[in-house]
Amino acid sequence: MKKLSMDELNRLSVDEFKEKPKIPLVIILDNIRSLNNVGSAFRTSDAFLVQKIYLCGITGKPPHRDIQKTALGATDSVDWEYVKDTTEAIENLKKEGFVICSLEQVDKSIKLNDFRPEKDGKYALVFGNEVFGVEEKVIKASDHVLEIPQLGTKHSLNIAVSMGITIWDFVTKMGVLKN
């Protein structure tokens, strides 16, 4: 066993990435204050061929060195759009047939491991502010609210970790990742 070189990884170029069909998944960042978390959203979205990222409210926008530092160039490959009001982005995505899933802890949340996305469905995942979470009006506009089960003393995960877990879970359950 040996570590693969960059050449052996056979990664797509930005142009190849742009041409490749994307999975029917978009990310909505609802008032994310950390530019490093925004950069992580781009990098994770690039890794899984996410269709687009919506940056909403106070969420920072590229180009910014703190986003670039974490994104490692993924702001060039992943499509993104700024929408001031998160609910406006949700309304537009619903018109396009997307199912809206917010990640939050609410009284009637569905555990992520119990949620089964349809293999041919289109989904938008909403991730909220690091301190206040997903806005209440956004939760009400969502079709589902999903929660990542946790076992320890803390009741939250960093947004970058939550995105990685959730996006991987969706692409796996939608049958995108195959051996």
BELGISUL-V331845 format. One record per pair of residues at least 24 apart in sequence whose C-alpha atoms are under 10 Angstrom apart, sorted by the first residue. I is the first residue (numbers start at 1). J is the second residue. Records with the same first field share a line. If there is no record, write none. Layout:
BEGIN
I: J + J
END
This chain:
BEGIN
12: 77
13: 77
14: 46 + 73 + 74 + 76 + 77 + 78
15: 76 + 77
16: 77
17: 46 + 49 + 76 + 77 + 78
18: 49 + 51 + 76 + 77 + 78 + 79
20: 49
21: 49 + 50 + 51
22: 46 + 48 + 49 + 50 + 51 + 52 + 78
23: 48 + 49 + 50 + 51 + 52 + 120 + 121 + 122 + 123 + 171 + 174 + 176
24: 49 + 50 + 51 + 52 + 98 + 119 + 120 + 121 + 122 + 123 + 124 + 171 + 174
25: 49 + 50 + 51 + 52 + 53 + 98 + 99 + 121 + 122 + 123 + 124 + 125 + 167 + 170 + 171
26: 50 + 51 + 52 + 53 + 54 + 79 + 80 + 93 + 98 + 100 + 122 + 123 + 124 + 125 + 126 + 167
27: 51 + 52 + 53 + 54 + 55 + 80 + 100 + 101 + 102 + 123 + 124 + 125 + 126 + 127 + 163 + 167
28: 52 + 53 + 54 + 55 + 56 + 80 + 81 + 82 + 83 + 86 + 89 + 90 + 100 + 101 + 102 + 124 + 125 + 126 + 127 + 128
29: 53 + 54 + 55 + 56 + 57 + 58 + 59 + 60 + 82 + 83 + 86 + 125 + 126 + 127 + 128 + 129 + 134 + 159
30: 54 + 55 + 56 + 57 + 58 + 59 + 83 + 84 + 85 + 86 + 87 + 102 + 126 + 127 + 128 + 129 + 130 + 133 + 134 + 135 + 138
31: 55 + 56 + 57 + 58 + 59 + 60 + 84 + 85 + 86 + 127 + 128 + 129 + 130 + 132 + 133 + 134 + 135
32: 56 + 57 + 58 + 59 + 60 + 127 + 128 + 129 + 130 + 131 + 132 + 133 + 134 + 159
33: 57 + 58 + 59 + 60 + 128 + 129 + 130 + 131
34: 58 + 59 + 60 + 66 + 67 + 129 + 130 + 159
35: 59 + 60 + 61 + 62 + 64 + 65 + 66 + 67 + 68 + 69 + 70 + 71
36: 60 + 65 + 66 + 67 + 68 + 69 + 70 + 71 + 160
37: 66 + 67 + 70 + 71 + 130 + 158 + 159 + 160 + 161 + 163
38: 62 + 66 + 67 + 68 + 70 + 71 + 75 + 159 + 160
39: 64 + 65 + 66 + 67 + 68 + 69 + 70 + 71 + 72 + 73 + 74 + 75 + 160
40: 67 + 68 + 69 + 70 + 71 + 72 + 74 + 159 + 160 + 161 + 163 + 164
41: 67 + 70 + 71 + 74 + 75 + 78 + 127 + 159 + 160 + 161 + 163 + 164
42: 67 + 68 + 70 + 71 + 72 + 73 + 74 + 75 + 76 + 77 + 78 + 79 + 80
43: 67 + 68 + 70 + 71 + 72 + 73 + 74 + 75 + 77 + 78 + 160 + 164
44: 71 + 74 + 78 + 160 + 161 + 163 + 164 + 167 + 168
45: 71 + 74 + 75 + 77 + 78 + 79 + 163 + 164 + 167 + 168
46: 71 + 73 + 74 + 75 + 76 + 77 + 78 + 79
47: 74 + 78 + 164 + 167 + 168
48: 164 + 167 + 168 + 171 + 176 + 177
49: 77 + 78 + 171 + 176
50: 78 + 79 + 167 + 171
51: 78 + 79 + 80 + 124
52: 77 + 78 + 79 + 80 + 81 + 124
53: 78 + 79 + 80 + 81 + 82 + 124 + 125
54: 79 + 80 + 81 + 82 + 83 + 84 + 86 + 89 + 90 + 124 + 126
55: 80 + 81 + 82 + 83 + 84 + 85 + 86 + 89
56: 81 + 82 + 83 + 84 + 85 + 86 + 87 + 88 + 89 + 128
57: 82 + 83 + 84 + 85 + 86
58: 82 + 83 + 84 + 85 + 129
59: 83 + 84 + 128 + 129
85: 138
86: 126 + 134 + 135 + 137 + 138 + 141
87: 135 + 137 + 138 + 139 + 140 + 141 + 142
88: 138 + 141
89: 124
90: 124 + 126 + 138 + 141 + 142
91: 141 + 142
93: 122 + 123 + 124
94: 122 + 123 + 124 + 141 + 142 + 143
96: 122
97: 121 + 122 + 123 + 124
98: 122 + 123 + 124 + 125 + 143
99: 123 + 124 + 125 + 142 + 143 + 144
100: 124 + 125 + 126 + 138 + 139 + 141 + 142 + 143 + 144 + 145
101: 125 + 126 + 127 + 138 + 139 + 141 + 142 + 143 + 144 + 145 + 146 + 147
102: 126 + 127 + 128 + 133 + 134 + 135 + 138 + 139 + 140 + 141 + 142 + 143 + 144 + 145 + 146 + 147
103: 127 + 128 + 133 + 134 + 139 + 142 + 144 + 145 + 146 + 147 + 148 + 159 + 162 + 163 + 166
104: 128 + 133 + 134 + 135 + 139 + 144 + 145 + 146 + 147 + 148 + 156
105: 133 + 134 + 145 + 146 + 147 + 148 + 149 + 155 + 156
106: 139 + 145 + 146 + 147
107: 145
108: 144 + 145 + 146 + 147
109: 144 + 145 + 146 + 147 + 148
110: 144 + 145 + 146 + 147 + 148 + 149
111: 145 + 146 + 147 + 148 + 149 + 150
112: 145 + 146 + 147 + 148 + 149 + 165 + 166 + 169 + 170
113: 146 + 147 + 148 + 149 + 166 + 169 + 170 + 173
114: 146 + 147 + 148
115: 144 + 145 + 146 + 147 + 169 + 170 + 173
116: 169 + 170 + 173 + 174
117: 169 + 170 + 171 + 172 + 173 + 174
118: 170 + 173 + 174 + 175
119: 170 + 171 + 172 + 173 + 174 + 175 + 176
120: 174 + 175
121: 174
123: 170
125: 163 + 166 + 167 + 170
126: 163
127: 159 + 160 + 162 + 163
128: 159
129: 159
130: 156 + 157 + 158 + 159
131: 156
133: 159
END
